[in-house]
Amino acid sequence: MQKQELGFCGPGLMGAPMIRHLLGAGQAVHVWNRSRAKADALVSDGAQVVDTPAALAQCADVVLLCVADGAAVEQTVFGENGLLSGSVNGAKRVRRIVDHSSIPPELTRALAARAAALGVGWVDAPVSGGVGGAQAGTLAVMAGGEARDVEAVAPILAAYSARVTHMGAAGAGQTTKLCNQAIVTATVAAIAEAVGLARRSGIDAAKLPEALSGGWADSTLLRTFVPRMTQDGLAPIGALKTFQKDVDTVAAAAQQTGTPMPVAGTVQQILRLGAAMGLDQADLSGFVDVLQTPRRG
């Protein structure tokens, strides 16, 4: 892979290991984060920290984003001291933006159009695989945007992904991620119900992955979440509020397209109940807490 000057906004649970993979591949990576401490933590790995997103636009050809939501993406790119604040001129190097955040497809299309008007390509590239996939460098990337832009950034994304699939025009990657999240959240909710049924029936719920191994219910999610739903003290892999944000976006897309999604609607209500119970910051396995199933005993 040809070495490039890259920028990265958002070195969080997902972003930090992605940045480390880029550095390990020999890329020069300039990093910005709203809270500087998370960016400074990567200096020992070789990252260079900048003070504003605008600074990234002056020193990087491609800038990657992995931030919380659509508002954060828009602010990072077009807000004060944003990547594309003001007009793009000779002092600004950035030619492509890759957005790994999960945001609404219609917002992606609007942001991509604004960037295109300034001569900057936009690739919406949400990922699947979780923190474990980011750490292992095996994320699945679902990409939307112009084919030439996706092709140009694919070698960069290969540093932390197992595959990059071009799904169509701007917003197609985000729509694909919504399909992913509809499946994931429904499955995790079903796993939480199964754990609750096992517990209340007097069997050891922790043995479900072993008992169901090789059957139709076996999955990465089953093997990941049953331990998290039956044990205390495991490091979090994300906050339940992230699932709520994504399922709310799924519901909005379903309404816009006239798509019946009753299962997603039920999951949305479970997540809203969790938020009302004060569990929005709980681990992604917090579905089991909404169902009031003890993790031990």
SEKETI-488638 format. One record per residue (C-alpha): residue in three letters; x negated, y, z negated; residue number from 1. Coordinates in nm, 2 decimals. Example, Ala and Ser with C-alpha at 12.3 -4.5 7.8 and 13.67 -1.06 7.14 Angstrom:
2
+------+--------+--------+--------+-----+
| code |      u |      v |      w | pos |
+------+--------+--------+--------+-----+
|  ALA |  -1.23 |  -0.45 |  -0.78 |   1 |
|  SER |  -1.37 |  -0.11 |  -0.71 |   2 |
+------+--------+--------+--------+-----+
//
This chain:
297
+------+--------+--------+--------+-----+
| code |      u |      v |      w | pos |
+------+--------+--------+--------+-----+
|  MET |   0.00 |   0.00 |   0.00 |   1 |
|  GLN |  -0.14 |   0.34 |   0.10 |   2 |
|  LYS |  -0.20 |   0.56 |  -0.21 |   3 |
|  GLN |   0.03 |   0.85 |  -0.24 |   4 |
|  GLU |   0.09 |   1.13 |  -0.48 |   5 |
|  LEU |   0.41 |   1.04 |  -0.66 |   6 |
|  GLY |   0.63 |   1.22 |  -0.91 |   7 |
|  PHE |   0.86 |   1.04 |  -1.16 |   8 |
|  CYS |   1.13 |   1.20 |  -1.37 |   9 |
|  GLY |   1.27 |   1.00 |  -1.66 |  10 |
|  PRO |   1.02 |   0.76 |  -1.83 |  11 |
|  GLY |   1.27 |   0.59 |  -2.06 |  12 |
|  LEU |   1.34 |   0.22 |  -2.13 |  13 |
|  MET |   1.35 |   0.15 |  -1.75 |  14 |
|  GLY |   1.14 |   0.43 |  -1.62 |  15 |
|  ALA |   0.83 |   0.38 |  -1.83 |  16 |
|  PRO |   0.75 |   0.02 |  -1.72 |  17 |
|  MET |   0.83 |   0.12 |  -1.36 |  18 |
|  ILE |   0.57 |   0.40 |  -1.39 |  19 |
|  ARG |   0.32 |   0.15 |  -1.53 |  20 |
|  HIS |   0.37 |  -0.08 |  -1.23 |  21 |
|  LEU |   0.31 |   0.22 |  -0.99 |  22 |
|  LEU |  -0.01 |   0.31 |  -1.18 |  23 |
|  GLY |  -0.12 |  -0.05 |  -1.18 |  24 |
|  ALA |  -0.07 |  -0.05 |  -0.80 |  25 |
|  GLY |  -0.32 |   0.23 |  -0.77 |  26 |
|  GLN |  -0.07 |   0.52 |  -0.72 |  27 |
|  ALA |  -0.13 |   0.86 |  -0.86 |  28 |
|  VAL |   0.18 |   0.94 |  -1.07 |  29 |
|  HIS |   0.28 |   1.28 |  -1.21 |  30 |
|  VAL |   0.55 |   1.25 |  -1.48 |  31 |
|  TRP |   0.81 |   1.48 |  -1.62 |  32 |
|  ASN |   1.06 |   1.42 |  -1.90 |  33 |
|  ARG |   1.30 |   1.65 |  -2.08 |  34 |
|  SER |   1.14 |   1.54 |  -2.41 |  35 |
|  ARG |   0.77 |   1.55 |  -2.34 |  36 |
|  ALA |   0.67 |   1.28 |  -2.59 |  37 |
|  LYS |   0.79 |   1.00 |  -2.36 |  38 |
|  ALA |   0.58 |   1.14 |  -2.08 |  39 |
|  ASP |   0.28 |   1.19 |  -2.30 |  40 |
|  ALA |   0.30 |   0.82 |  -2.40 |  41 |
|  LEU |   0.20 |   0.73 |  -2.05 |  42 |
|  VAL |  -0.12 |   0.94 |  -2.03 |  43 |
|  SER |  -0.33 |   0.65 |  -2.16 |  44 |
|  ASP |  -0.20 |   0.44 |  -1.87 |  45 |
|  GLY |  -0.32 |   0.70 |  -1.62 |  46 |
|  ALA |  -0.02 |   0.92 |  -1.57 |  47 |
|  GLN |  -0.05 |   1.30 |  -1.53 |  48 |
|  VAL |   0.22 |   1.50 |  -1.72 |  49 |
|  VAL |   0.37 |   1.82 |  -1.58 |  50 |
|  ASP |   0.59 |   2.08 |  -1.75 |  51 |
|  THR |   0.88 |   2.10 |  -1.50 |  52 |
|  PRO |   1.04 |   1.91 |  -1.21 |  53 |
|  ALA |   0.94 |   2.21 |  -0.99 |  54 |
|  ALA |   0.58 |   2.13 |  -1.06 |  55 |
|  LEU |   0.63 |   1.77 |  -0.93 |  56 |
|  ALA |   0.76 |   1.92 |  -0.60 |  57 |
|  GLN |   0.43 |   2.10 |  -0.55 |  58 |
|  CYS |   0.20 |   1.80 |  -0.61 |  59 |
|  ALA |   0.40 |   1.49 |  -0.50 |  60 |
|  ASP |   0.52 |   1.36 |  -0.16 |  61 |
|  VAL |   0.78 |   1.14 |  -0.31 |  62 |
|  VAL |   0.96 |   1.20 |  -0.64 |  63 |
|  LEU |   1.15 |   0.92 |  -0.81 |  64 |
|  LEU |   1.43 |   0.98 |  -1.07 |  65 |
|  CYS |   1.56 |   0.75 |  -1.34 |  66 |
|  VAL |   1.78 |   0.98 |  -1.56 |  67 |
|  ALA |   2.09 |   0.94 |  -1.76 |  68 |
|  ASP |   2.38 |   1.05 |  -1.53 |  69 |
|  GLY |   2.49 |   1.26 |  -1.24 |  70 |
|  ALA |   2.47 |   1.59 |  -1.43 |  71 |
|  ALA |   2.11 |   1.51 |  -1.52 |  72 |
|  VAL |   2.02 |   1.43 |  -1.16 |  73 |
|  GLU |   2.18 |   1.75 |  -1.03 |  74 |
|  GLN |   2.00 |   1.96 |  -1.30 |  75 |
|  THR |   1.67 |   1.79 |  -1.24 |  76 |
|  VAL |   1.68 |   1.85 |  -0.86 |  77 |
|  PHE |   1.87 |   2.18 |  -0.82 |  78 |
|  GLY |   1.87 |   2.34 |  -1.16 |  79 |
|  GLU |   1.64 |   2.61 |  -1.29 |  80 |
|  ASN |   1.28 |   2.49 |  -1.24 |  81 |
|  GLY |   1.43 |   2.19 |  -1.05 |  82 |
|  LEU |   1.26 |   1.99 |  -0.78 |  83 |
|  LEU |   1.43 |   2.19 |  -0.51 |  84 |
|  SER |   1.51 |   2.51 |  -0.69 |  85 |
|  GLY |   1.47 |   2.79 |  -0.44 |  86 |
|  SER |   1.38 |   2.72 |  -0.08 |  87 |
|  VAL |   1.15 |   2.45 |   0.03 |  88 |
|  ASN |   0.84 |   2.62 |   0.17 |  89 |
|  GLY |   0.48 |   2.54 |   0.24 |  90 |
|  ALA |   0.39 |   2.53 |  -0.13 |  91 |
|  LYS |   0.63 |   2.24 |  -0.19 |  92 |
|  ARG |   0.51 |   1.90 |  -0.08 |  93 |
|  VAL |   0.81 |   1.68 |  -0.17 |  94 |
|  ARG |   0.96 |   1.52 |   0.14 |  95 |
|  ARG |   1.17 |   1.24 |  -0.02 |  96 |
|  ILE |   1.36 |   1.19 |  -0.34 |  97 |
|  VAL |   1.44 |   0.84 |  -0.46 |  98 |
|  ASP |   1.72 |   0.83 |  -0.72 |  99 |
|  HIS |   1.72 |   0.52 |  -0.94 | 100 |
|  SER |   1.99 |   0.67 |  -1.17 | 101 |
|  SER |   2.34 |   0.52 |  -1.16 | 102 |
|  ILE |   2.58 |   0.81 |  -1.06 | 103 |
|  PRO |   2.90 |   0.84 |  -0.86 | 104 |
|  PRO |   2.87 |   0.77 |  -0.48 | 105 |
|  GLU |   3.05 |   1.09 |  -0.39 | 106 |
|  LEU |   2.81 |   1.30 |  -0.60 | 107 |
|  THR |   2.52 |   1.12 |  -0.43 | 108 |
|  ARG |   2.65 |   1.21 |  -0.09 | 109 |
|  ALA |   2.68 |   1.58 |  -0.19 | 110 |
|  LEU |   2.33 |   1.59 |  -0.34 | 111 |
|  ALA |   2.19 |   1.41 |  -0.04 | 112 |
|  ALA |   2.35 |   1.67 |   0.20 | 113 |
|  ARG |   2.21 |   1.96 |   0.00 | 114 |
|  ALA |   1.86 |   1.80 |   0.00 | 115 |
|  ALA |   1.88 |   1.73 |   0.38 | 116 |
|  ALA |   1.96 |   2.10 |   0.44 | 117 |
|  LEU |   1.63 |   2.18 |   0.28 | 118 |
|  GLY |   1.44 |   1.92 |   0.49 | 119 |
|  VAL |   1.42 |   1.65 |   0.21 | 120 |
|  GLY |   1.53 |   1.29 |   0.25 | 121 |
|  TRP |   1.74 |   1.13 |  -0.02 | 122 |
|  VAL |   1.75 |   0.76 |  -0.10 | 123 |
|  ASP |   2.00 |   0.65 |  -0.37 | 124 |
|  ALA |   1.83 |   0.34 |  -0.51 | 125 |
|  PRO |   2.00 |   0.21 |  -0.83 | 126 |
|  VAL |   1.85 |  -0.11 |  -0.97 | 127 |
|  SER |   1.96 |  -0.43 |  -1.14 | 128 |
|  GLY |   1.76 |  -0.65 |  -1.37 | 129 |
|  GLY |   1.75 |  -0.45 |  -1.69 | 130 |
|  VAL |   1.45 |  -0.37 |  -1.90 | 131 |
|  GLY |   1.32 |  -0.72 |  -1.86 | 132 |
|  GLY |   1.32 |  -0.68 |  -1.48 | 133 |
|  ALA |   1.15 |  -0.35 |  -1.50 | 134 |
|  GLN |   0.88 |  -0.49 |  -1.72 | 135 |
|  ALA |   0.83 |  -0.79 |  -1.50 | 136 |
|  GLY |   0.84 |  -0.59 |  -1.18 | 137 |
|  THR |   1.13 |  -0.80 |  -1.04 | 138 |
|  LEU |   1.41 |  -0.55 |  -1.01 | 139 |
|  ALA |   1.67 |  -0.57 |  -0.74 | 140 |
|  VAL |   1.70 |  -0.23 |  -0.56 | 141 |
|  MET |   2.02 |  -0.15 |  -0.36 | 142 |
|  ALA |   1.95 |   0.14 |  -0.14 | 143 |
|  GLY |   2.15 |   0.40 |   0.05 | 144 |
|  GLY |   2.02 |   0.67 |   0.29 | 145 |
|  GLU |   1.87 |   0.71 |   0.63 | 146 |
|  ALA |   1.69 |   0.39 |   0.75 | 147 |
|  ARG |   1.37 |   0.59 |   0.81 | 148 |
|  ASP |   1.37 |   0.71 |   0.45 | 149 |
|  VAL |   1.44 |   0.37 |   0.30 | 150 |
|  GLU |   1.16 |   0.21 |   0.51 | 151 |
|  ALA |   0.92 |   0.48 |   0.41 | 152 |
|  VAL |   0.97 |   0.43 |   0.04 | 153 |
|  ALA |   1.01 |   0.05 |   0.03 | 154 |
|  PRO |   0.63 |  -0.01 |  -0.01 | 155 |
|  ILE |   0.64 |   0.22 |  -0.32 | 156 |
|  LEU |   0.94 |   0.04 |  -0.47 | 157 |
|  ALA |   0.77 |  -0.30 |  -0.41 | 158 |
|  ALA |   0.55 |  -0.22 |  -0.71 | 159 |
|  TYR |   0.83 |  -0.30 |  -0.95 | 160 |
|  SER |   1.10 |  -0.47 |  -0.74 | 161 |
|  ALA |   1.15 |  -0.82 |  -0.60 | 162 |
|  ARG |   1.36 |  -0.69 |  -0.31 | 163 |
|  VAL |   1.50 |  -0.37 |  -0.16 | 164 |
|  THR |   1.82 |  -0.41 |   0.03 | 165 |
|  HIS |   1.94 |  -0.12 |   0.26 | 166 |
|  MET |   2.32 |  -0.11 |   0.22 | 167 |
|  GLY |   2.40 |   0.18 |   0.44 | 168 |
|  ALA |   2.42 |   0.56 |   0.44 | 169 |
|  ALA |   2.38 |   0.79 |   0.13 | 170 |
|  GLY |   2.60 |   0.66 |  -0.15 | 171 |
|  ALA |   2.60 |   0.30 |  -0.03 | 172 |
|  GLY |   2.34 |   0.20 |  -0.29 | 173 |
|  GLN |   2.55 |   0.36 |  -0.57 | 174 |
|  THR |   2.86 |   0.18 |  -0.45 | 175 |
|  THR |   2.67 |  -0.15 |  -0.45 | 176 |
|  LYS |   2.56 |  -0.08 |  -0.81 | 177 |
|  LEU |   2.92 |  -0.03 |  -0.91 | 178 |
|  CYS |   3.00 |  -0.37 |  -0.77 | 179 |
|  ASN |   2.71 |  -0.51 |  -0.97 | 180 |
|  GLN |   2.83 |  -0.33 |  -1.29 | 181 |
|  ALA |   3.19 |  -0.45 |  -1.24 | 182 |
|  ILE |   3.05 |  -0.81 |  -1.24 | 183 |
|  VAL |   2.80 |  -0.76 |  -1.52 | 184 |
|  THR |   3.03 |  -0.58 |  -1.77 | 185 |
|  ALA |   3.32 |  -0.83 |  -1.71 | 186 |
|  THR |   3.08 |  -1.12 |  -1.77 | 187 |
|  VAL |   2.93 |  -0.97 |  -2.08 | 188 |
|  ALA |   3.28 |  -0.91 |  -2.22 | 189 |
|  ALA |   3.37 |  -1.27 |  -2.14 | 190 |
|  ILE |   3.06 |  -1.39 |  -2.32 | 191 |
|  ALA |   3.15 |  -1.19 |  -2.62 | 192 |
|  GLU |   3.49 |  -1.35 |  -2.63 | 193 |
|  ALA |   3.34 |  -1.69 |  -2.60 | 194 |
|  VAL |   3.10 |  -1.62 |  -2.89 | 195 |
|  GLY |   3.40 |  -1.51 |  -3.10 | 196 |
|  LEU |   3.60 |  -1.82 |  -3.01 | 197 |
|  ALA |   3.31 |  -2.05 |  -3.10 | 198 |
|  ARG |   3.25 |  -1.87 |  -3.43 | 199 |
|  ARG |   3.61 |  -1.88 |  -3.53 | 200 |
|  SER |   3.64 |  -2.25 |  -3.43 | 201 |
|  GLY |   3.35 |  -2.33 |  -3.66 | 202 |
|  ILE |   3.08 |  -2.42 |  -3.40 | 203 |
|  ASP |   2.74 |  -2.27 |  -3.36 | 204 |
|  ALA |   2.78 |  -2.00 |  -3.10 | 205 |
|  ALA |   2.40 |  -1.97 |  -3.07 | 206 |
|  LYS |   2.39 |  -2.32 |  -2.90 | 207 |
|  LEU |   2.62 |  -2.21 |  -2.61 | 208 |
|  PRO |   2.34 |  -2.14 |  -2.36 | 209 |
|  GLU |   2.20 |  -2.49 |  -2.43 | 210 |
|  ALA |   2.54 |  -2.66 |  -2.41 | 211 |
|  LEU |   2.64 |  -2.48 |  -2.09 | 212 |
|  SER |   2.31 |  -2.50 |  -1.91 | 213 |
|  GLY |   2.34 |  -2.62 |  -1.56 | 214 |
|  GLY |   2.72 |  -2.57 |  -1.55 | 215 |
|  TRP |   2.92 |  -2.31 |  -1.38 | 216 |
|  ALA |   2.91 |  -2.08 |  -1.68 | 217 |
|  ASP |   2.53 |  -2.08 |  -1.69 | 218 |
|  SER |   2.37 |  -1.75 |  -1.60 | 219 |
|  THR |   2.10 |  -1.51 |  -1.68 | 220 |
|  LEU |   2.36 |  -1.30 |  -1.86 | 221 |
|  LEU |   2.47 |  -1.60 |  -2.08 | 222 |
|  ARG |   2.10 |  -1.67 |  -2.17 | 223 |
|  THR |   2.03 |  -1.31 |  -2.23 | 224 |
|  PHE |   2.34 |  -1.20 |  -2.43 | 225 |
|  VAL |   2.43 |  -1.50 |  -2.65 | 226 |
|  PRO |   2.11 |  -1.46 |  -2.85 | 227 |
|  ARG |   2.17 |  -1.09 |  -2.88 | 228 |
|  MET |   2.52 |  -1.15 |  -2.99 | 229 |
|  THR |   2.43 |  -1.41 |  -3.26 | 230 |
|  GLN |   2.11 |  -1.26 |  -3.40 | 231 |
|  ASP |   2.02 |  -0.94 |  -3.58 | 232 |
|  GLY |   1.71 |  -0.73 |  -3.54 | 233 |
|  LEU |   1.64 |  -0.77 |  -3.17 | 234 |
|  ALA |   1.50 |  -0.47 |  -2.99 | 235 |
|  PRO |   1.78 |  -0.29 |  -2.79 | 236 |
|  ILE |   1.78 |  -0.31 |  -2.41 | 237 |
|  GLY |   2.02 |  -0.02 |  -2.36 | 238 |
|  ALA |   2.31 |   0.16 |  -2.51 | 239 |
|  LEU |   2.68 |   0.05 |  -2.48 | 240 |
|  LYS |   2.76 |   0.41 |  -2.36 | 241 |
|  THR |   2.57 |   0.33 |  -2.04 | 242 |
|  PHE |   2.82 |   0.05 |  -1.97 | 243 |
|  GLN |   3.10 |   0.28 |  -2.04 | 244 |
|  LYS |   2.97 |   0.55 |  -1.80 | 245 |
|  ASP |   2.93 |   0.29 |  -1.53 | 246 |
|  VAL |   3.28 |   0.13 |  -1.58 | 247 |
|  ASP |   3.44 |   0.47 |  -1.59 | 248 |
|  THR |   3.27 |   0.54 |  -1.25 | 249 |
|  VAL |   3.40 |   0.20 |  -1.12 | 250 |
|  ALA |   3.75 |   0.29 |  -1.23 | 251 |
|  ALA |   3.73 |   0.62 |  -1.04 | 252 |
|  ALA |   3.60 |   0.45 |  -0.73 | 253 |
|  ALA |   3.88 |   0.20 |  -0.75 | 254 |
|  GLN |   4.14 |   0.48 |  -0.77 | 255 |
|  GLN |   3.98 |   0.67 |  -0.48 | 256 |
|  THR |   3.98 |   0.36 |  -0.26 | 257 |
|  GLY |   4.31 |   0.21 |  -0.37 | 258 |
|  THR |   4.13 |  -0.11 |  -0.49 | 259 |
|  PRO |   4.31 |  -0.32 |  -0.76 | 260 |
|  MET |   4.06 |  -0.39 |  -1.04 | 261 |
|  PRO |   4.26 |  -0.51 |  -1.34 | 262 |
|  VAL |   3.96 |  -0.69 |  -1.50 | 263 |
|  ALA |   3.75 |  -0.37 |  -1.48 | 264 |
|  GLY |   4.04 |  -0.18 |  -1.63 | 265 |
|  THR |   4.05 |  -0.41 |  -1.93 | 266 |
|  VAL |   3.67 |  -0.38 |  -1.98 | 267 |
|  GLN |   3.71 |  -0.01 |  -1.97 | 268 |
|  GLN |   3.96 |  -0.02 |  -2.25 | 269 |
|  ILE |   3.72 |  -0.24 |  -2.46 | 270 |
|  LEU |   3.44 |   0.01 |  -2.41 | 271 |
|  ARG |   3.66 |   0.30 |  -2.50 | 272 |
|  LEU |   3.76 |   0.12 |  -2.82 | 273 |
|  GLY |   3.39 |   0.07 |  -2.89 | 274 |
|  ALA |   3.33 |   0.44 |  -2.86 | 275 |
|  ALA |   3.62 |   0.52 |  -3.09 | 276 |
|  MET |   3.46 |   0.27 |  -3.34 | 277 |
|  GLY |   3.13 |   0.47 |  -3.33 | 278 |
|  LEU |   2.95 |   0.20 |  -3.13 | 279 |
|  ASP |   2.86 |   0.40 |  -2.82 | 280 |
|  GLN |   2.49 |   0.39 |  -2.92 | 281 |
|  ALA |   2.50 |   0.02 |  -3.00 | 282 |
|  ASP |   2.30 |  -0.23 |  -2.79 | 283 |
|  LEU |   2.46 |  -0.36 |  -2.47 | 284 |
|  SER |   2.56 |  -0.67 |  -2.67 | 285 |
|  GLY |   2.79 |  -0.45 |  -2.88 | 286 |
|  PHE |   3.09 |  -0.60 |  -2.70 | 287 |
|  VAL |   3.08 |  -0.86 |  -2.98 | 288 |
|  ASP |   3.10 |  -0.59 |  -3.24 | 289 |
|  VAL |   3.40 |  -0.43 |  -3.08 | 290 |
|  LEU |   3.57 |  -0.78 |  -3.11 | 291 |
|  GLN |   3.45 |  -0.77 |  -3.47 | 292 |
|  THR |   3.26 |  -1.10 |  -3.45 | 293 |
|  PRO |   2.97 |  -1.12 |  -3.70 | 294 |
|  ARG |   2.63 |  -1.19 |  -3.56 | 295 |
|  ARG |   2.54 |  -1.42 |  -3.85 | 296 |
|  GLY |   2.73 |  -1.66 |  -4.08 | 297 |
+------+--------+--------+--------+-----+
//
